[in-house]
Amino acid sequence: MRHADLSDADCGIAQTLGVVADWWTWLIVRDVAGGTTRFDGLQDSLGISRRALAERLTRLVDDGLLERVPYSQKPVRHDYLLTERGRALLPVLVAMQEFGDRHLLGDGSVTATAAADSSEAERVHALVGRRLPRVALPTHDGGQLDLPPDRWQVLYFFPGAAAPGSTAYPPGWGDLPGAAGCTLESTTYAAHHAEFVAAGAQVAGVSTQRSDEQAAFAAHAKLPFPLASDQDARLAAALRLPAFRVAGVDRFKRQSLLVDPDGVVRHVQMPVTDPPGSVTEMLDVVRSLVAA
């Protein structure tokens, strides 16, 4: 049923379901966000028939969630890219994933970490060998972190950190397993930053906090590297990175990626149960891989 045909015309939920009621549609949006943008790639990834895929792609274009961008003229072939309207669905994808990880694959508890044998850890480790999709994230200093990078890049994802006196931490934050340690992790990366640079890699922290919140913390901690904000869930949805929801906000679970100059993930850390120890471990990996 098309959204224009729904009798519940004043309900945003009903109208949204009129556009994305089909579960294949959500999976198409998921894969396009992750960088699979061509027809054959989507069919291979999803295992859907060519006719069904063509019908759904046409609807997504007609509804303004995807746009066709030609990459070949003879024959005519297109990339399917998310529009601004389509990108607005990404936080919904992250919420769906968090629900599944927590309530269907997990025991229902809220945690900022994950077990080593969990589906979340398995999903992160499966990123090794994958090239990052094209995403630009604003940084705390008014700049921009462009991904994939053109250099060796350490990306450490953390739940959230705040300067003293800030109200960025929600009530009960300290009682969440794995939530504590963001400041220590960041300051440990800062202490070893010159060694990472000497080894040939740049460092950036990523959280879902606003850039102004990150800026206050970066100034307090005197961080010599950028903090990037994924407040709009573009990278979280693209890589299906594990997250948890607390006080109405999605937060990254603690995890780290090492990306090479071709934008390919070469090493991951998940779970991270010893934040400062993970920094020295990552430094050893950088020295080993960059010199190889």
Secondary structure, 3 states (H helix, E strand, C coil): CCHHHCCCCCCHHHHHHHHHCCHHHHHHHHHHHCCCCEHHHHHHHHCCCHHHHHHHHHHHHHCCCEEEEEEEECCEEEEEEECHHHHCCHHHHHHHHHHHHHHHCCCCCCCCCCCCCCHHHHHHHCCCCCECCCEEEEECCCCEEEECCCCEEEEEECCCCCCCCCCCCCCCHHHCCCCCCHHHHHHHHHHCHHHHHHHCEEEEEEECCCHHHHHHHHHHHCCCCCEEECCCCHHHHHHCCCEEEECCEEEECCEEEEECCCCEEEEEECCCCCHHHHHHHHHHHHHHHHHC
